């Protein structure tokens, strides 16, 4: 059974930083694209950033330049470093793994709250 467990969310002041972590188990981690998504109240879930097994990355325009996604295939871990946080970054952040067209899983989410 695949399990994705996020951590690192919390309350942070605007312009501050957070690092989110997601640890995967039960899957062959290196075979999956790993992504971070977020969902704010009343809004659709959206992609924040994703990283392929080879390290290629893709970012939403709203976080580009302020966030860095990375993965450690030996530790089955994907990280999201977020800097210069804005109130509009507040959301529940979800980790997701994906084999395109084949399989995907979601974590339970971690709350990020940004206050000004």
C-alpha positions as CSV (number, residue, x, y, z in Angstrom):
1,X,0.0,0.0,0.0
2,X,1.4,3.3,-1.1
3,X,1.5,6.0,1.6
4,X,2.6,9.7,1.2
5,X,3.1,11.6,4.5
6,X,3.6,15.3,4.4
7,X,5.1,17.5,7.1
8,X,6.5,21.0,7.6
9,X,3.4,23.1,7.3
10,X,2.5,25.7,9.9
11,X,2.0,29.4,10.6
12,X,4.4,31.8,9.1
13,X,4.6,35.5,8.7
14,X,4.5,37.0,5.2
15,X,8.0,37.1,3.6
16,X,9.0,34.1,5.7
17,X,10.0,30.6,4.6
18,X,8.8,27.1,5.0
19,X,10.1,23.7,3.9
20,X,7.6,21.0,3.3
21,X,8.6,17.4,3.3
22,X,6.9,14.3,1.9
23,X,8.0,10.8,2.6
24,X,6.7,7.9,0.4
25,X,6.5,4.3,1.3
26,X,5.1,1.2,-0.5
27,X,6.1,2.3,-4.0
28,X,9.2,2.3,-6.2
29,X,9.7,5.9,-5.5
30,X,12.2,6.6,-8.4
31,X,9.6,5.5,-11.0
32,X,7.2,8.3,-10.1
33,X,6.9,12.0,-10.9
34,X,6.6,13.7,-7.5
35,X,4.5,16.9,-7.1
36,X,3.2,19.4,-4.7
37,X,-0.3,20.7,-5.1
38,X,-2.3,23.1,-3.0
39,X,-5.9,23.9,-2.3
40,X,-7.2,27.1,-0.7
41,X,-10.8,27.3,0.6
42,X,-13.2,27.7,-2.2
43,X,-10.6,27.1,-4.9
44,X,-9.6,24.2,-7.0
45,X,-6.5,22.2,-6.2
46,X,-3.6,23.4,-8.3
47,X,-0.1,22.3,-9.1
48,X,2.6,24.1,-7.3
49,X,5.7,22.2,-8.5
50,X,6.7,18.8,-9.7
51,X,9.9,16.9,-10.3
52,X,10.7,13.9,-12.5
53,X,12.8,11.0,-11.4
54,X,15.6,12.6,-13.4
55,X,15.3,15.9,-11.6
56,X,13.5,17.9,-14.2
57,X,11.3,20.5,-12.6
58,X,8.2,22.4,-13.4
59,X,6.7,25.3,-11.4
60,X,3.5,27.2,-11.3
61,X,4.0,30.8,-12.4
62,X,2.8,32.0,-9.0
63,X,5.7,30.4,-7.1
64,X,8.4,30.5,-9.7
65,X,11.5,32.1,-8.4
66,X,10.3,31.7,-4.8
67,X,10.1,28.0,-4.5
68,X,12.4,25.0,-5.0
69,X,11.3,21.4,-5.3
70,X,13.8,18.6,-4.9
71,X,13.8,14.9,-4.3
72,X,16.1,12.3,-2.8
73,X,15.4,8.9,-4.4
74,X,17.5,7.1,-1.8
75,X,15.3,8.5,1.0
76,X,12.0,8.4,-0.8
77,X,11.6,12.0,0.0
78,X,10.5,15.1,-1.9
79,X,10.9,18.6,-0.5
80,X,9.4,22.0,-1.3
81,X,11.3,25.0,-0.1
82,X,9.1,28.1,-0.2
83,X,10.5,31.6,0.4
84,X,9.0,35.0,0.4
85,X,5.7,33.6,1.3
86,X,2.6,35.7,0.6
87,X,-0.9,35.5,2.1
88,X,-2.1,34.0,-1.1
89,X,0.2,31.0,-0.6
90,X,-2.0,29.9,2.3
91,X,-3.6,26.6,1.5
92,X,-3.5,22.9,2.3
93,X,-0.5,21.5,0.5
94,X,-0.6,18.0,-0.8
95,X,2.0,15.6,-2.0
96,X,1.3,13.5,-5.1
97,X,3.1,10.8,-6.9
98,X,2.3,9.9,-10.5
99,X,3.1,7.4,-13.2
100,X,1.4,9.2,-16.1
101,X,-1.6,7.2,-17.4
102,X,-1.0,4.4,-14.9
103,X,-1.2,5.3,-11.2
104,X,-1.2,8.2,-8.7
105,X,-1.5,8.7,-5.0
106,X,-2.1,11.6,-2.7
107,X,-1.0,12.5,0.8
108,X,-3.3,13.7,3.5
109,X,-2.1,17.3,3.2
110,X,-0.4,19.8,5.5
111,X,-1.8,23.3,6.3
112,X,0.2,26.4,5.5
113,X,-1.1,29.6,7.0
114,X,0.5,33.0,6.1
115,X,-0.2,36.1,8.1
116,X,0.8,39.6,7.3
